[in-house]
């Protein structure tokens, strides 16, 4: 079975997985910082502020997410369109599943790469299929929801 990858005339290549993952990580850092700075997080009144050790732990967890999402996104981009659609949906489902640990940054990173992978699939084949449409919507929803929860959570 052969797979044909088509690109629309005049379409330009979308960002690679690493910039998408780093954008998700930056969004996570911005939303967590906004929640702390503006005192919007639902922390108990007498709790201590975030220490540098906490920040280092968050950074390590997010860097692991960036590494995994970049690796999966790179594998997806080198695959045929059907497999790319499955990768996009898998990333989006992982983003939604990790929403319960929104403070880890994983939903942000995985959601950003899921949306970028789905958009790259759309660019290659000329339209969204059912799987990539769901992946783009679910990845974006998990990304936005986790960003909101990080600010007010």
C-alpha positions in Angstrom: 0.0 0.0 0.0 1.4 3.4 -0.9 0.6 6.7 0.7 0.5 9.9 -1.2 1.3 13.1 0.5 0.0 16.1 -1.3 0.5 19.7 -0.4 -1.7 22.6 -1.6 -0.1 25.1 -3.8 1.0 28.2 -1.9 0.8 26.5 1.5 3.8 27.0 3.7 5.2 24.5 6.2 4.0 24.9 9.7 6.3 25.0 12.7 8.1 21.9 13.7 7.2 20.1 17.0 10.0 21.7 19.1 8.7 25.3 18.6 5.2 24.1 19.3 6.3 22.3 22.5 8.3 25.3 23.6 5.3 27.5 23.0 3.2 25.2 25.2 5.9 25.3 27.9 6.1 29.1 27.7 2.3 29.3 28.0 2.4 27.1 31.1 5.1 29.3 32.7 3.1 32.4 31.9 -0.1 31.1 33.3 1.5 29.7 36.5 3.3 33.0 37.0 0.2 35.0 36.4 -1.7 32.9 39.0 1.1 33.5 41.5 1.7 37.2 40.8 -1.9 38.2 40.8 -2.7 35.9 43.7 -5.4 34.2 41.7 -4.5 30.6 42.6 -6.7 28.9 45.1 -3.9 28.2 47.5 -4.8 28.0 51.2 -4.3 31.3 53.1 -1.3 30.3 55.2 0.6 28.3 52.6 4.2 29.1 51.8 5.1 30.7 48.4 6.7 28.8 45.6 10.4 28.1 46.3 13.2 27.9 43.8 13.3 24.1 44.4 9.6 24.0 43.3 10.4 26.0 40.2 13.2 23.7 39.3 11.0 20.6 39.8 8.3 22.2 37.5 11.0 23.0 34.9 12.2 19.4 35.0 8.7 18.0 34.6 8.0 20.4 31.7 11.3 19.7 30.0 10.4 16.0 30.0 7.1 16.8 28.4 8.8 18.9 25.8 11.3 16.1 25.0 8.5 13.5 24.7 6.2 15.7 22.6 9.0 16.7 20.3 10.0 13.1 19.7 6.4 12.0 19.0 5.7 15.0 16.8 8.9 14.4 14.8 7.9 10.8 14.3 4.5 11.9 13.2 5.8 14.4 10.6 7.9 11.7 9.1 5.0 9.3 8.7 2.3 9.0 6.1 -0.9 11.1 6.5 -3.0 8.4 8.1 -0.3 7.7 10.7 0.1 11.4 11.3 -3.6 11.7 12.0 -3.3 8.9 14.6 -0.3 10.6 16.2 -2.3 13.9 16.4 -5.2 12.2 18.0 -3.0 10.3 20.4 -1.3 13.5 21.5 -4.6 15.3 21.9 -6.0 12.4 24.0 -2.8 12.4 26.1 -3.3 16.2 26.6 -6.8 15.7 27.8 -5.9 12.8 30.0 -3.1 14.8 31.7 -5.5 17.7 32.4 -5.9 16.2 36.0 -2.3 17.1 36.6 -2.5 20.5 34.9 0.2 21.9 37.3 2.7 19.6 35.5 2.5 21.6 32.2 2.0 18.4 30.2 -1.5 19.3 28.9 -0.1 22.6 27.6 2.9 21.0 25.8 1.0 18.0 24.4 -2.0 20.1 23.4 0.2 22.5 21.4 2.0 19.7 19.6 -1.3 17.9 18.9 -2.8 21.0 17.3 0.3 21.7 15.2 0.4 18.0 14.1 -3.3 18.2 13.1 -2.7 21.4 11.2 0.3 19.9 9.4 -1.9 16.9 8.4 -4.5 19.4 7.1 -1.7 21.1 5.1 -0.5 17.9 3.6 -3.8 16.4 2.5 -5.8 19.6 1.9 -8.4 19.3 4.6 -9.3 18.0 8.0 -10.4 14.4 8.3 -12.6 13.4 11.2 -9.6 12.2 13.3 -7.5 15.3 12.8 -10.5 17.6 13.3 -11.2 15.9 16.7 -7.4 16.0 17.5 -7.2 19.7 16.7 -10.3 20.5 18.8 -9.5 18.3 21.7 -5.9 19.5 21.8 -6.9 23.1 21.7 -9.6 22.6 24.3 -7.2 20.8 26.7 -4.6 23.5 26.1 -6.9 26.4 26.9 -8.7 24.7 29.8 -5.4 23.9 31.5 -4.1 27.4 30.9 -7.2 28.8 32.6 -7.0 26.4 35.5 -3.3 27.3 36.0 -4.3 30.9 36.5 -7.2 30.5 38.8 -6.6 26.9 40.0 
